[in-house]
Amino acid sequence: MAGNGDSVRAIFFALGANFAIAVAKGVAAFVTGSGAMLAETVHSLADCGNQLLLLLGLRQARRPVTPEHPLGYGRAIYFWSFLVAVMLFSVGGMFSVYEGVHKLRHPEPLQQWWWAVGVLVFAIVAEAISMRACLQEVDKARGSRGIWQWFRESRQAELVVIFGEDLAALLGLVFALVAIVLAVVTGNPLWDAIGTIGIGVLLIVIAVLVAVEVKAMLIGQSVAPFLQTQIGEFLAARPEIAQVLHLITLQQGNEVLVSVHARMRRVHDGQAMLRDIDQVERALKQQFPVVRWSFFEPEGDDPAPA
């Protein structure tokens, strides 16, 4: 059965990996005096900022309910996740494409390429560790679903963002390593430029996919289809309910709102029907701990024919 992965653990692994990579790039920039490597150092530090934004979003999402926000702040994480996706698109993707086009127009032979290779190998190892930790949490959340199905159906925006960012970073580093090796072997620096553009396109594609998914949550989305089915089946099986007429769910961060329009059995005794509704709501929240708010609109059976 699917559940929720530990997003905070995945975020801290990504933060640690990006910080370690930034330090490695910074050392290489200092030793070689490379402006490109210095720019990459700033890029990795910007990635660290993305993880800090997600942690800020998770903290704000846990703020208590207020009269002004009666359903809490759970959806705040969607805003920060969308912002990170935009930054991945602009700072990461567009900058890489720009840098690649610049290298195409003004190709330069690679200087001290072994430093770049060393940093990239270290970065690949660090990102692979981060990706492994992220996939462990994704596996907890997706259950028997495939990765793509989980990505489309997940309501954990921060975990979707970390997965997309880790995947883009790992593939991008592999692209960069292959491009540099080809440039060194062939003596043609255009391979480096092509690899840089390829990385930019990869980052833009993944950023757009992530942004589309998070935008749906930001607007307001029901729970994942498998959970919607489970809640519907649970309510339909309750002895207090004759028929579930309409079921609406709304994902609020890591919490859920459920609205039920149901035909109750004991409608001729108002007090008994209220007790039945209370009992169903308690059982619903016990069976599905993510459900924080539940609203029932009861309807009686049609009157028996005379």
N, C-alpha and C positions, 0 to 999 in steps of 0.2 A: 504493500500500500504506500502511496506517495505521501510525503510530509513536507516539512520545511527544512532546507539546509541551513547550516550555521553561516549566515552571511558575514558576520563580524570576523570569524576565523579566516574566511577567504579574503576579506579586505585586508587584514593585517599581513597575511602572507604576500599579497600583491604589493602592499606598501613596503614591506621589508625587501622584496626583490627589486623594486624600482629604486629604492634608496641605495642598495648595494651596487646596482648598475650605474647610478648617477656618480657614486664615489669612484668606481672603476674608470668611467669615462673622464671624470675630472682629473684623475691622476694621469691618464694618457694625454689629455689636453695640455697639462702642465709640462710633462716631459717632452712632448713633441712640438708644442707651440701651435698645434693645429686649431684653426678657427672653427672648422667643421666639427671637430670633436668637442670643442667648447659648446657649440650650438646643441650638439646631442646631449651634453650634460644638462643644459637648461631644459631640454625636451624631457629628459627623465625626471628632473625635479618637478616639472609640470604634471607628469603622471602621478607623482607622489601627492601633489595637490588635489588631483582627482579623487584619490582614495580618502583624503582628509575631508573632502566635501561629502562623500558618501557616509562617513562616520558622523559628520555633523547632521546630515539628513536623518540618520537612524536615531540620533539623540533627540532631534526635534519631534520625530514621529512618536516618541514615548511621552510627550507632554500630556498632562491630564486634561480631561474634558473641562470646558469652560462654557458659560452661558452663550458666549459668542460663537463657540465651536462645539456644539452639542454632540457631534460625532467624533470629537477628538482631532488629533493632528496626524493620524496615521498616513494620510496621503501626501504628507510633506516629503517623504522619501522619493515620491515619484518626480517631484519638481527637481530635486537635486540630482537624481539619476538622469533626467532629461538634459540637465545642464552639463553633466559629465559627457553625455553622448555628443552634445554640440561641440564641446571642447575637443573631444577625440576627433571629430570631423574637421574642425578649423585648425587647431594648433597642431594636431598630428597629421591628418591627411593632406590638407591644403599646403601646409608648410613643406611636406615631403615632395609633393608634386612640383611646387615652385623650385625647390632645391634641385630636383632632378632635371627640370627644364633648363635651369641655369647651367648645370653641368653639361647638358647636351650642347648648348650654345658656346660654352667656353670650357671645353674638355682640358683637364690637367692630369698629368701623370700622378699616380698615387705615391705619396711620400711616407716612408716608414710604415708600410702596409702591415707589417707583422704586429704592430701595436693595435691596429684596428681589428685584425683577426683574433688576437688574444682577448681583447675586450668583448668581441662578439661571442666567442666561445664561452667566456664566463657568463655573459648576459643570457645566453641560451640555457645554460645550466640553471641559473637563478630563476628564469621565467618558467622553465620546465617544472621546478619545485613548486612554484606558485600555481601553475596550471594543474598540477596533480592535486594540490590541496583544494582548489576550486572544484575540480571534477568529483572529488570525494563528497563535497556538499551537494553538488548537482545530482549525484547518484541517490543521495538520501531523499531529495525532493522529487525526482522524476519517477521513482518506482519502476514499473515495467514499461514506461513510455520511452521512446527513442529520444536522442538528444534534440533533434529538430522539433519533435512534437512538444517536448518540455519547453523549449525556447519559445514556441508560439503560444503555449497555454500557461506558462508560469505567471504568477502574480507577485513574485519576489523581484521587484525592479532592480534592487541593488545587486542581487546575485546574477541576474541577466547581464547587467553592465560589466561586472567583474569578469564573467565568463567571456563576453565579447572582447573586452580589453586585453585579457590574458591571451586569448586566441590570436588576436591581431598582432600583439607584441611578439609572440613566439614565432608565428609565421613570418612576420616582418624581419625578425633577426635572422631567420634561416635564409630569406631572400637576400638580405644584405651580405651574409657570409658567402653565398654562392656567387653573387655579383662581384664581390671583391676578388675571390679566387679566380673567376673567369677573366677579370681585368688584368690580374697579375700574370696568369698563364698565357694569355693571348697578347698582352702588351697593349690592349686597346682600352682606354679609360671610359669609352662609351658604355661598356657593360655596367660600370658603377652608376652611371646616370640612369640607365634603363632600370636597374635594380631599385634605385631610389624612387623613380616614378611608379614602379610596380608596388612598392611599399605604400606609397601615398594612395593609390587606387584601392588597395586592400583595406587600408584604414577607413577610407571614405565609405566603402561598401558596407563594412561591418558597423560603422557608426550609424549609417542610415537605417540598417536593419534593427539595431538596438533602439534607435530613436522612435521608429514606428511602433515597436512593441510597448515602449514606455509611454508614448503619447496616448495609446489606448487606455492604459491604466490611469493616466493623469485626467483624462476626460471623465472616466467613470466606467468601470468594467465589472461584470459579474465574476463570481468565483470560477476557478478552473472547471471545465466541463465534467471531469470525473467527480469532483466534489459536489457540483450541482446535482448530478444524478444520485449520489449517495444521500444527500439531504432530502431530495424528493422521495426516494424509496423509503427512507426512515420515517418521514411524515405519513406517507401512504399506509405504512404498516401499523401505525399507532391505533389502538382500539378506540380511542376517544374521537378519532376523525373518520367520518364516513367517506369523504372524498376531498382531495386537494384540488381546488379549482384553479389556483394561480400561485406561482412561487417566483419571487424576485429575490435575487441575492446581489450584494454590492460589496466589492472588495475595498476595504479601508486600510491600506498598508498591510500589516500582518493580522488584522482583525476583520471580521465579516459582519455585515448587516443582513438579516433575513426578514422578509415580509411575506406572510402567508395569508391567502384567502382560502378558507376551507369550510366545507359543510360538516358541522359537528353533529354528533349523535344525540346527545342529551340537550336538546334545544328547548324543551318545554319546562325545564327547571333552570332558571337563570343562574342561581348560585352554583349548581352542579356544573353547568357549562363553564363558568369562570374558573372553577377548580380544575376542570379538565384542561383548559387552556394553560393555566399555570403549570400543571403537571407536564404537559407536552413541552413547554418552553424550558423547564428545568432539565427534562430528559434530553432535549436537543442540545443544550449547552454542555451537558455532561458527555454526550456522545461526540460532539464536535467542539472542542475547547476554543477553537478560533472564532466561534460565533459569540459576539459580545452583545449585539442588539437583535432583538426579535420582536416583530409586530404581527399580531393576529387580527384578522378580520373574519369573524365567524359568520356562518350562514346556516340556517336550519334546513331540515329536510322539507321537501315539498309536502303540503298537507295531504293526508290520505283521502282518497275519493269517498264521497258519502255513499 
